[in-house]
Amino acid sequence: MNRNTLERDLKKVGVSLKGWLPVLQCDVCKHHWEPFSAAVGASAPTVRFDYWQCKNKCNAGAQPSHELQTALPKYIVINDVPGMLFGEEDREEFEEYVQSMDATIIPNN
């Protein structure tokens, strides 16, 4: 699953993806949570299939796809900038994001 597909599927259950680490936000109550923040490393707990569900149960009745429920990110760091990729096709977009923060790069106008 790539990031674009994940964002589309999250929208269907009333959730928005914010940033590269990722932070989820309920579209109804605007509550934020980081379901994957503790899921890094060999001793990390298993990610729950309901990671997308708002703590306030705003989207409790939503029916997510199996692909959305089982999405697992890959944690990477490029130039000291951490991010989570949901598919290898996300790597190029993340690399561009990291490069955009480099003050030494001069845009080609």
Backbone atoms as SQL, in Angstrom:
CREATE TABLE atoms (id INTEGER PRIMARY KEY, chain TEXT, resi INTEGER, resn TEXT, atom TEXT, x REAL, y REAL, z REAL);
INSERT INTO atoms VALUES
  (1, 'A', 1, 'MET', 'N', 0.855, -1.180, 0.000),
  (2, 'A', 1, 'MET', 'CA', 0.000, 0.000, 0.000),
  (3, 'A', 1, 'MET', 'C', 0.892, 1.231, 0.000),
  (4, 'A', 2, 'ASN', 'N', 0.656, 2.149, -0.910),
  (5, 'A', 2, 'ASN', 'CA', 1.433, 3.379, -0.908),
  (6, 'A', 2, 'ASN', 'C', 0.692, 4.466, -0.128),
  (7, 'A', 3, 'ARG', 'N', 1.377, 5.565, 0.082),
  (8, 'A', 3, 'ARG', 'CA', 0.848, 6.657, 0.898),
  (9, 'A', 3, 'ARG', 'C', -0.447, 7.247, 0.314),
  (10, 'A', 4, 'ASN', 'N', -0.509, 7.410, -1.004),
  (11, 'A', 4, 'ASN', 'CA', -1.707, 7.980, -1.622),
  (12, 'A', 4, 'ASN', 'C', -2.927, 7.095, -1.409),
  (13, 'A', 5, 'THR', 'N', -2.741, 5.783, -1.544),
  (14, 'A', 5, 'THR', 'CA', -3.841, 4.843, -1.307),
  (15, 'A', 5, 'THR', 'C', -4.252, 4.876, 0.157),
  (16, 'A', 6, 'LEU', 'N', -3.269, 4.919, 1.052),
  (17, 'A', 6, 'LEU', 'CA', -3.554, 4.987, 2.483),
  (18, 'A', 6, 'LEU', 'C', -4.357, 6.240, 2.814),
  (19, 'A', 7, 'GLU', 'N', -3.938, 7.388, 2.283),
  (20, 'A', 7, 'GLU', 'CA', -4.652, 8.641, 2.544),
  (21, 'A', 7, 'GLU', 'C', -6.090, 8.568, 2.039),
  (22, 'A', 8, 'ARG', 'N', -6.281, 8.003, 0.850),
  (23, 'A', 8, 'ARG', 'CA', -7.636, 7.865, 0.285),
  (24, 'A', 8, 'ARG', 'C', -8.499, 6.973, 1.165),
  (25, 'A', 9, 'ASP', 'N', -7.964, 5.824, 1.588),
  (26, 'A', 9, 'ASP', 'CA', -8.726, 4.895, 2.426),
  (27, 'A', 9, 'ASP', 'C', -9.014, 5.469, 3.811),
  (28, 'A', 10, 'LEU', 'N', -8.064, 6.224, 4.355),
  (29, 'A', 10, 'LEU', 'CA', -8.305, 6.865, 5.656),
  (30, 'A', 10, 'LEU', 'C', -9.421, 7.898, 5.548),
  (31, 'A', 11, 'LYS', 'N', -9.444, 8.648, 4.444),
  (32, 'A', 11, 'LYS', 'CA', -10.509, 9.648, 4.234),
  (33, 'A', 11, 'LYS', 'C', -11.886, 8.992, 4.267),
  (34, 'A', 12, 'LYS', 'N', -11.976, 7.771, 3.727),
  (35, 'A', 12, 'LYS', 'CA', -13.254, 7.052, 3.694),
  (36, 'A', 12, 'LYS', 'C', -13.761, 6.716, 5.095),
  (37, 'A', 13, 'VAL', 'N', -12.849, 6.613, 6.066),
  (38, 'A', 13, 'VAL', 'CA', -13.268, 6.318, 7.443),
  (39, 'A', 13, 'VAL', 'C', -13.201, 7.564, 8.329),
  (40, 'A', 14, 'GLY', 'N', -13.049, 8.749, 7.702),
  (41, 'A', 14, 'GLY', 'CA', -13.106, 10.014, 8.441),
  (42, 'A', 14, 'GLY', 'C', -11.829, 10.404, 9.140),
  (43, 'A', 15, 'VAL', 'N', -10.681, 10.037, 8.574),
  (44, 'A', 15, 'VAL', 'CA', -9.389, 10.330, 9.196),
  (45, 'A', 15, 'VAL', 'C', -8.455, 10.931, 8.154),
  (46, 'A', 16, 'SER', 'N', -7.625, 11.883, 8.584),
  (47, 'A', 16, 'SER', 'CA', -6.624, 12.481, 7.703),
  (48, 'A', 16, 'SER', 'C', -5.234, 12.117, 8.207),
  (49, 'A', 17, 'LEU', 'N', -4.305, 11.930, 7.279),
  (50, 'A', 17, 'LEU', 'CA', -2.905, 11.634, 7.591),
  (51, 'A', 17, 'LEU', 'C', -2.141, 12.944, 7.564),
  (52, 'A', 18, 'LYS', 'N', -1.414, 13.230, 8.638),
  (53, 'A', 18, 'LYS', 'CA', -0.666, 14.484, 8.752),
  (54, 'A', 18, 'LYS', 'C', 0.815, 14.189, 8.912),
  (55, 'A', 19, 'GLY', 'N', 1.619, 14.577, 7.952),
  (56, 'A', 19, 'GLY', 'CA', 3.067, 14.448, 8.077),
  (57, 'A', 19, 'GLY', 'C', 3.614, 13.091, 7.705),
  (58, 'A', 20, 'TRP', 'N', 4.923, 12.983, 7.836),
  (59, 'A', 20, 'TRP', 'CA', 5.621, 11.765, 7.439),
  (60, 'A', 20, 'TRP', 'C', 5.856, 10.812, 8.591),
  (61, 'A', 21, 'LEU', 'N', 5.431, 11.128, 9.820),
  (62, 'A', 21, 'LEU', 'CA', 5.716, 10.222, 10.933),
  (63, 'A', 21, 'LEU', 'C', 4.595, 9.324, 11.414),
  (64, 'A', 22, 'PRO', 'N', 3.600, 9.001, 10.954),
  (65, 'A', 22, 'PRO', 'CA', 2.463, 9.833, 10.604),
  (66, 'A', 22, 'PRO', 'C', 1.625, 10.136, 11.837),
  (67, 'A', 23, 'VAL', 'N', 0.963, 11.224, 11.759),
  (68, 'A', 23, 'VAL', 'CA', -0.010, 11.623, 12.771),
  (69, 'A', 23, 'VAL', 'C', -1.370, 11.547, 12.100),
  (70, 'A', 24, 'LEU', 'N', -2.322, 10.920, 12.763),
  (71, 'A', 24, 'LEU', 'CA', -3.682, 10.843, 12.234),
  (72, 'A', 24, 'LEU', 'C', -4.544, 11.886, 12.924),
  (73, 'A', 25, 'GLN', 'N', -5.532, 12.404, 12.201),
  (74, 'A', 25, 'GLN', 'CA', -6.454, 13.391, 12.755),
  (75, 'A', 25, 'GLN', 'C', -7.869, 13.011, 12.376),
  (76, 'A', 26, 'CYS', 'N', -8.752, 12.985, 13.367),
  (77, 'A', 26, 'CYS', 'CA', -10.166, 12.723, 13.114),
  (78, 'A', 26, 'CYS', 'C', -10.758, 13.923, 12.378),
  (79, 'A', 27, 'ASP', 'N', -11.465, 13.667, 11.292),
  (80, 'A', 27, 'ASP', 'CA', -12.065, 14.749, 10.514),
  (81, 'A', 27, 'ASP', 'C', -13.252, 15.382, 11.228),
  (82, 'A', 28, 'VAL', 'N', -13.818, 14.685, 12.219),
  (83, 'A', 28, 'VAL', 'CA', -14.983, 15.204, 12.943),
  (84, 'A', 28, 'VAL', 'C', -14.574, 16.051, 14.145),
  (85, 'A', 29, 'CYS', 'N', -13.822, 15.459, 15.082),
  (86, 'A', 29, 'CYS', 'CA', -13.494, 16.162, 16.335),
  (87, 'A', 29, 'CYS', 'C', -12.091, 16.765, 16.335),
  (88, 'A', 30, 'LYS', 'N', -11.302, 16.502, 15.304),
  (89, 'A', 30, 'LYS', 'CA', -9.938, 17.035, 15.124),
  (90, 'A', 30, 'LYS', 'C', -8.927, 16.476, 16.128),
  (91, 'A', 31, 'HIS', 'N', -9.259, 15.380, 16.817),
  (92, 'A', 31, 'HIS', 'CA', -8.332, 14.718, 17.740),
  (93, 'A', 31, 'HIS', 'C', -7.151, 14.155, 16.948),
  (94, 'A', 32, 'HIS', 'N', -5.921, 14.285, 17.487),
  (95, 'A', 32, 'HIS', 'CA', -4.701, 13.766, 16.852),
  (96, 'A', 32, 'HIS', 'C', -4.180, 12.561, 17.619),
  (97, 'A', 33, 'TRP', 'N', -3.610, 11.581, 16.910),
  (98, 'A', 33, 'TRP', 'CA', -2.931, 10.471, 17.566),
  (99, 'A', 33, 'TRP', 'C', -1.860, 9.906, 16.646),
  (100, 'A', 34, 'GLU', 'N', -0.884, 9.224, 17.249),
  (101, 'A', 34, 'GLU', 'CA', 0.236, 8.629, 16.515),
  (102, 'A', 34, 'GLU', 'C', 0.221, 7.121, 16.725),
  (103, 'A', 35, 'PRO', 'N', -0.497, 6.398, 15.894),
  (104, 'A', 35, 'PRO', 'CA', -0.639, 4.958, 16.124),
  (105, 'A', 35, 'PRO', 'C', 0.611, 4.138, 15.866),
  (106, 'A', 36, 'PHE', 'N', 1.552, 4.668, 15.111),
  (107, 'A', 36, 'PHE', 'CA', 2.741, 3.899, 14.765),
  (108, 'A', 36, 'PHE', 'C', 3.980, 4.354, 15.512),
  (109, 'A', 37, 'SER', 'N', 3.859, 5.356, 16.383),
  (110, 'A', 37, 'SER', 'CA', 5.041, 5.903, 17.055),
  (111, 'A', 37, 'SER', 'C', 5.746, 4.876, 17.921),
  (112, 'A', 38, 'ALA', 'N', 4.998, 3.983, 18.555),
  (113, 'A', 38, 'ALA', 'CA', 5.600, 2.970, 19.425),
  (114, 'A', 38, 'ALA', 'C', 5.901, 1.685, 18.675),
  (115, 'A', 39, 'ALA', 'N', 5.589, 1.629, 17.411),
  (116, 'A', 39, 'ALA', 'CA', 5.746, 0.389, 16.644),
  (117, 'A', 39, 'ALA', 'C', 7.025, 0.373, 15.825),
  (118, 'A', 40, 'VAL', 'N', 8.127, 0.768, 16.440),
  (119, 'A', 40, 'VAL', 'CA', 9.415, 0.780, 15.770),
  (120, 'A', 40, 'VAL', 'C', 10.381, -0.081, 16.564),
  (121, 'A', 41, 'GLY', 'N', 11.107, -0.953, 15.897),
  (122, 'A', 41, 'GLY', 'CA', 12.090, -1.795, 16.556),
  (123, 'A', 41, 'GLY', 'C', 11.607, -3.214, 16.739),
  (124, 'A', 42, 'ALA', 'N', 12.549, -4.090, 17.065),
  (125, 'A', 42, 'ALA', 'CA', 12.241, -5.521, 17.185),
  (126, 'A', 42, 'ALA', 'C', 11.309, -5.835, 18.346),
  (127, 'A', 43, 'SER', 'N', 11.392, -5.049, 19.412),
  (128, 'A', 43, 'SER', 'CA', 10.556, -5.336, 20.579),
  (129, 'A', 43, 'SER', 'C', 9.268, -4.522, 20.584),
  (130, 'A', 44, 'ALA', 'N', 8.948, -3.887, 19.475),
  (131, 'A', 44, 'ALA', 'CA', 7.752, -3.047, 19.393),
  (132, 'A', 44, 'ALA', 'C', 6.487, -3.892, 19.466),
  (133, 'A', 45, 'PRO', 'N', 5.438, -3.335, 20.064),
  (134, 'A', 45, 'PRO', 'CA', 4.171, -4.064, 20.109),
  (135, 'A', 45, 'PRO', 'C', 3.556, -4.163, 18.717),
  (136, 'A', 46, 'THR', 'N', 2.706, -5.132, 18.534),
  (137, 'A', 46, 'THR', 'CA', 2.009, -5.297, 17.263),
  (138, 'A', 46, 'THR', 'C', 1.012, -4.162, 17.079),
  (139, 'A', 47, 'VAL', 'N', 0.966, -3.613, 15.883),
  (140, 'A', 47, 'VAL', 'CA', 0.012, -2.549, 15.588),
  (141, 'A', 47, 'VAL', 'C', -1.386, -3.144, 15.561),
  (142, 'A', 48, 'ARG', 'N', -2.338, -2.453, 16.139),
  (143, 'A', 48, 'ARG', 'CA', -3.719, -2.942, 16.194),
  (144, 'A', 48, 'ARG', 'C', -4.431, -2.684, 14.881),
  (145, 'A', 49, 'PHE', 'N', -5.381, -3.555, 14.542),
  (146, 'A', 49, 'PHE', 'CA', -6.148, -3.391, 13.314),
  (147, 'A', 49, 'PHE', 'C', -7.075, -2.182, 13.359),
  (148, 'A', 50, 'ASP', 'N', -7.315, -1.620, 14.544),
  (149, 'A', 50, 'ASP', 'CA', -8.194, -0.455, 14.665),
  (150, 'A', 50, 'ASP', 'C', -7.399, 0.832, 14.922),
  (151, 'A', 51, 'TYR', 'N', -6.132, 0.868, 14.491),
  (152, 'A', 51, 'TYR', 'CA', -5.279, 2.042, 14.697),
  (153, 'A', 51, 'TYR', 'C', -5.901, 3.312, 14.121),
  (154, 'A', 52, 'TRP', 'N', -6.743, 3.172, 13.120),
  (155, 'A', 52, 'TRP', 'CA', -7.360, 4.291, 12.404),
  (156, 'A', 52, 'TRP', 'C', -8.570, 4.857, 13.160),
  (157, 'A', 53, 'GLN', 'N', -9.002, 4.197, 14.214),
  (158, 'A', 53, 'GLN', 'CA', -10.234, 4.590, 14.910),
  (159, 'A', 53, 'GLN', 'C', -9.974, 5.726, 15.905),
  (160, 'A', 54, 'CYS', 'N', -10.792, 6.748, 15.832),
  (161, 'A', 54, 'CYS', 'CA', -10.691, 7.896, 16.727),
  (162, 'A', 54, 'CYS', 'C', -10.966, 7.463, 18.169),
  (163, 'A', 55, 'LYS', 'N', -10.186, 7.996, 19.091),
  (164, 'A', 55, 'LYS', 'CA', -10.353, 7.707, 20.519),
  (165, 'A', 55, 'LYS', 'C', -11.749, 8.087, 21.006),
  (166, 'A', 56, 'ASN', 'N', -12.330, 9.100, 20.367),
  (167, 'A', 56, 'ASN', 'CA', -13.666, 9.568, 20.763),
  (168, 'A', 56, 'ASN', 'C', -14.781, 8.808, 20.050),
  (169, 'A', 57, 'LYS', 'N', -14.426, 7.787, 19.298),
  (170, 'A', 57, 'LYS', 'CA', -15.366, 6.891, 18.601),
  (171, 'A', 57, 'LYS', 'C', -16.191, 7.597, 17.525),
  (172, 'A', 58, 'CYS', 'N', -15.670, 8.697, 16.989),
  (173, 'A', 58, 'CYS', 'CA', -16.383, 9.432, 15.936),
  (174, 'A', 58, 'CYS', 'C', -16.615, 8.562, 14.697),
  (175, 'A', 59, 'ASN', 'N', -15.675, 7.668, 14.407),
  (176, 'A', 59, 'ASN', 'CA', -15.778, 6.844, 13.210),
  (177, 'A', 59, 'ASN', 'C', -15.902, 5.350, 13.555),
  (178, 'A', 60, 'ALA', 'N', -16.455, 5.054, 14.719),
  (179, 'A', 60, 'ALA', 'CA', -16.558, 3.666, 15.192),
  (180, 'A', 60, 'ALA', 'C', -17.379, 2.785, 14.259),
  (181, 'A', 61, 'GLY', 'N', -18.325, 3.345, 13.531),
  (182, 'A', 61, 'GLY', 'CA', -19.164, 2.561, 12.633),
  (183, 'A', 61, 'GLY', 'C', -18.590, 2.384, 11.238),
  (184, 'A', 62, 'ALA', 'N', -17.425, 2.979, 10.973),
  (185, 'A', 62, 'ALA', 'CA', -16.814, 2.902, 9.646),
  (186, 'A', 62, 'ALA', 'C', -16.321, 1.488, 9.353),
  (187, 'A', 63, 'GLN', 'N', -16.377, 1.116, 8.092),
  (188, 'A', 63, 'GLN', 'CA', -15.924, -0.206, 7.648),
  (189, 'A', 63, 'GLN', 'C', -14.688, -0.053, 6.766),
  (190, 'A', 64, 'PRO', 'N', -13.483, -0.120, 7.346),
  (191, 'A', 64, 'PRO', 'CA', -12.268, 0.046, 6.553),
  (192, 'A', 64, 'PRO', 'C', -11.954, -1.202, 5.729),
  (193, 'A', 65, 'SER', 'N', -11.162, -1.007, 4.690),
  (194, 'A', 65, 'SER', 'CA', -10.718, -2.134, 3.875),
  (195, 'A', 65, 'SER', 'C', -9.700, -2.960, 4.671),
  (196, 'A', 66, 'HIS', 'N', -9.551, -4.208, 4.270),
  (197, 'A', 66, 'HIS', 'CA', -8.552, -5.074, 4.909),
  (198, 'A', 66, 'HIS', 'C', -7.158, -4.494, 4.705),
  (199, 'A', 67, 'GLU', 'N', -6.915, -3.932, 3.528),
  (200, 'A', 67, 'GLU', 'CA', -5.619, -3.325, 3.220),
  (201, 'A', 67, 'GLU', 'C', -5.307, -2.172, 4.181),
  (202, 'A', 68, 'LEU', 'N', -6.305, -1.353, 4.496),
  (203, 'A', 68, 'LEU', 'CA', -6.113, -0.257, 5.437),
  (204, 'A', 68, 'LEU', 'C', -5.830, -0.793, 6.837),
  (205, 'A', 69, 'GLN', 'N', -6.577, -1.789, 7.258),
  (206, 'A', 69, 'GLN', 'CA', -6.396, -2.341, 8.598),
  (207, 'A', 69, 'GLN', 'C', -5.010, -2.936, 8.803),
  (208, 'A', 70, 'THR', 'N', -4.429, -3.502, 7.767),
  (209, 'A', 70, 'THR', 'CA', -3.152, -4.202, 7.911),
  (210, 'A', 70, 'THR', 'C', -1.952, -3.406, 7.401),
  (211, 'A', 71, 'ALA', 'N', -2.132, -2.126, 7.152),
  (212, 'A', 71, 'ALA', 'CA', -1.029, -1.282, 6.674),
  (213, 'A', 71, 'ALA', 'C', 0.050, -1.173, 7.744),
  (214, 'A', 72, 'LEU', 'N', 1.278, -1.433, 7.358),
  (215, 'A', 72, 'LEU', 'CA', 2.417, -1.310, 8.273),
  (216, 'A', 72, 'LEU', 'C', 3.479, -0.430, 7.631),
  (217, 'A', 73, 'PRO', 'N', 3.876, 0.619, 8.321),
  (218, 'A', 73, 'PRO', 'CA', 4.886, 1.510, 7.747),
  (219, 'A', 73, 'PRO', 'C', 6.300, 0.975, 7.948),
  (220, 'A', 74, 'LYS', 'N', 7.195, 1.488, 7.135),
  (221, 'A', 74, 'LYS', 'CA', 8.621, 1.196, 7.263),
  (222, 'A', 74, 'LYS', 'C', 9.284, 2.487, 7.728),
  (223, 'A', 75, 'TYR', 'N', 9.962, 2.443, 8.853),
  (224, 'A', 75, 'TYR', 'CA', 10.612, 3.612, 9.427),
  (225, 'A', 75, 'TYR', 'C', 11.955, 3.835, 8.739),
  (226, 'A', 76, 'ILE', 'N', 12.188, 5.052, 8.246),
  (227, 'A', 76, 'ILE', 'CA', 13.474, 5.384, 7.625),
  (228, 'A', 76, 'ILE', 'C', 13.933, 6.762, 8.102),
  (229, 'A', 77, 'VAL', 'N', 15.237, 7.019, 7.954),
  (230, 'A', 77, 'VAL', 'CA', 15.808, 8.323, 8.269),
  (231, 'A', 77, 'VAL', 'C', 16.710, 8.706, 7.105),
  (232, 'A', 78, 'ILE', 'N', 16.467, 9.891, 6.546),
  (233, 'A', 78, 'ILE', 'CA', 17.297, 10.426, 5.472),
  (234, 'A', 78, 'ILE', 'C', 17.779, 11.805, 5.914),
  (235, 'A', 79, 'ASN', 'N', 19.092, 11.991, 5.945),
  (236, 'A', 79, 'ASN', 'CA', 19.679, 13.274, 6.376),
  (237, 'A', 79, 'ASN', 'C', 19.130, 13.719, 7.729),
  (238, 'A', 80, 'ASP', 'N', 19.038, 12.791, 8.652),
  (239, 'A', 80, 'ASP', 'CA', 18.548, 13.044, 10.015),
  (240, 'A', 80, 'ASP', 'C', 17.061, 13.407, 10.077),
  (241, 'A', 81, 'VAL', 'N', 16.329, 13.190, 8.996),
  (242, 'A', 81, 'VAL', 'CA', 14.888, 13.453, 8.976),
  (243, 'A', 81, 'VAL', 'C', 14.164, 12.101, 8.982),
  (244, 'A', 82, 'PRO', 'N', 13.408, 11.812, 10.057),
  (245, 'A', 82, 'PRO', 'CA', 12.699, 10.530, 10.121),
  (246, 'A', 82, 'PRO', 'C', 11.387, 10.571, 9.350),
  (247, 'A', 83, 'GLY', 'N', 11.004, 9.407, 8.859),
  (248, 'A', 83, 'GLY', 'CA', 9.732, 9.291, 8.157),
  (249, 'A', 83, 'GLY', 'C', 9.270, 7.851, 8.130),
  (250, 'A', 84, 'MET', 'N', 8.023, 7.645, 7.787),
  (251, 'A', 84, 'MET', 'CA', 7.471, 6.306, 7.656),
  (252, 'A', 84, 'MET', 'C', 6.880, 6.163, 6.273),
  (253, 'A', 85, 'LEU', 'N', 7.299, 5.103, 5.583),
  (254, 'A', 85, 'LEU', 'CA', 6.820, 4.822, 4.233),
  (255, 'A', 85, 'LEU', 'C', 5.853, 3.650, 4.293),
  (256, 'A', 86, 'PHE', 'N', 4.812, 3.726, 3.503),
  (257, 'A', 86, 'PHE', 'CA', 3.836, 2.643, 3.446),
  (258, 'A', 86, 'PHE', 'C', 4.003, 1.796, 2.192),
  (259, 'A', 87, 'GLY', 'N', 4.964, 2.165, 1.362),
  (260, 'A', 87, 'GLY', 'CA', 5.276, 1.424, 0.146),
  (261, 'A', 87, 'GLY', 'C', 6.568, 1.980, -0.428),
  (262, 'A', 88, 'GLU', 'N', 7.302, 1.169, -1.150),
  (263, 'A', 88, 'GLU', 'CA', 8.580, 1.623, -1.716),
  (264, 'A', 88, 'GLU', 'C', 8.397, 2.795, -2.679),
  (265, 'A', 89, 'GLU', 'N', 7.226, 2.882, -3.306),
  (266, 'A', 89, 'GLU', 'CA', 6.992, 3.994, -4.219),
  (267, 'A', 89, 'GLU', 'C', 6.895, 5.334, -3.484),
  (268, 'A', 90, 'ASP', 'N', 6.798, 5.307, -2.147),
  (269, 'A', 90, 'ASP', 'CA', 6.765, 6.535, -1.347),
  (270, 'A', 90, 'ASP', 'C', 8.156, 7.116, -1.130),
  (271, 'A', 91, 'ARG', 'N', 9.194, 6.307, -1.309),
  (272, 'A', 91, 'ARG', 'CA', 10.568, 6.733, -1.016),
  (273, 'A', 91, 'ARG', 'C', 10.959, 7.993, -1.797),
  (274, 'A', 92, 'GLU', 'N', 10.673, 8.028, -3.099),
  (275, 'A', 92, 'GLU', 'CA', 11.057, 9.173, -3.925),
  (276, 'A', 92, 'GLU', 'C', 10.378, 10.456, -3.428),
  (277, 'A', 93, 'GLU', 'N', 9.104, 10.375, -3.092),
  (278, 'A', 93, 'GLU', 'CA', 8.380, 11.545, -2.585),
  (279, 'A', 93, 'GLU', 'C', 8.970, 12.009, -1.252),
  (280, 'A', 94, 'PHE', 'N', 9.335, 11.062, -0.382),
  (281, 'A', 94, 'PHE', 'CA', 9.941, 11.421, 0.906),
  (282, 'A', 94, 'PHE', 'C', 11.313, 12.053, 0.692),
  (283, 'A', 95, 'GLU', 'N', 12.087, 11.515, -0.237),
  (284, 'A', 95, 'GLU', 'CA', 13.401, 12.095, -0.534),
  (285, 'A', 95, 'GLU', 'C', 13.274, 13.529, -1.029),
  (286, 'A', 96, 'GLU', 'N', 12.272, 13.795, -1.873),
  (287, 'A', 96, 'GLU', 'CA', 12.031, 15.167, -2.346),
  (288, 'A', 96, 'GLU', 'C', 11.647, 16.079, -1.191),
  (289, 'A', 97, 'TYR', 'N', 10.822, 15.554, -0.267),
  (290, 'A', 97, 'TYR', 'CA', 10.432, 16.320, 0.920),
  (291, 'A', 97, 'TYR', 'C', 11.664, 16.687, 1.745),
  (292, 'A', 98, 'VAL', 'N', 12.551, 15.714, 1.973),
  (293, 'A', 98, 'VAL', 'CA', 13.764, 15.960, 2.749),
  (294, 'A', 98, 'VAL', 'C', 14.645, 16.983, 2.045),
  (295, 'A', 99, 'GLN', 'N', 14.812, 16.846, 0.741),
  (296, 'A', 99, 'GLN', 'CA', 15.638, 17.794, -0.016),
  (297, 'A', 99, 'GLN', 'C', 15.051, 19.195, 0.013),
  (298, 'A', 100, 'SER', 'N', 13.733, 19.313, 0.084),
  (299, 'A', 100, 'SER', 'CA', 13.101, 20.638, 0.110),
  (300, 'A', 100, 'SER', 'C', 13.444, 21.402, 1.381),
  (301, 'A', 101, 'MET', 'N', 13.877, 20.690, 2.411),
  (302, 'A', 101, 'MET', 'CA', 14.247, 21.346, 3.668),
  (303, 'A', 101, 'MET', 'C', 15.707, 21.744, 3.706),
  (304, 'A', 102, 'ASP', 'N', 16.485, 21.372, 2.696),
  (305, 'A', 102, 'ASP', 'CA', 17.908, 21.673, 2.631),
  (306, 'A', 102, 'ASP', 'C', 18.086, 23.113, 2.162),
  (307, 'A', 103, 'ALA', 'N', 18.580, 23.954, 3.033),
  (308, 'A', 103, 'ALA', 'CA', 18.732, 25.383, 2.728),
  (309, 'A', 103, 'ALA', 'C', 19.824, 25.643, 1.696),
  (310, 'A', 104, 'THR', 'N', 20.676, 24.650, 1.436),
  (311, 'A', 104, 'THR', 'CA', 21.750, 24.860, 0.471),
  (312, 'A', 104, 'THR', 'C', 21.332, 24.621, -0.967),
  (313, 'A', 105, 'ILE', 'N', 20.132, 24.066, -1.172),
  (314, 'A', 105, 'ILE', 'CA', 19.655, 23.815, -2.525),
  (315, 'A', 105, 'ILE', 'C', 18.994, 25.083, -3.082),
  (316, 'A', 106, 'ILE', 'N', 19.424, 25.483, -4.261),
  (317, 'A', 106, 'ILE', 'CA', 18.855, 26.664, -4.898),
  (318, 'A', 106, 'ILE', 'C', 17.915, 26.175, -5.996),
  (319, 'A', 107, 'PRO', 'N', 16.641, 26.547, -5.932),
  (320, 'A', 107, 'PRO', 'CA', 15.691, 26.088, -6.970),
  (321, 'A', 107, 'PRO', 'C', 16.102, 26.557, -8.345),
  (322, 'A', 108, 'ASN', 'N', 15.900, 25.705, -9.326),
  (323, 'A', 108, 'ASN', 'CA', 16.210, 26.027, -10.717),
  (324, 'A', 108, 'ASN', 'C', 15.021, 26.758, -11.328),
  (325, 'A', 109, 'ASN', 'N', 15.156, 28.062, -11.478),
  (326, 'A', 109, 'ASN', 'CA', 14.056, 28.875, -12.017),
  (327, 'A', 109, 'ASN', 'C', 14.220, 29.116, -13.486);
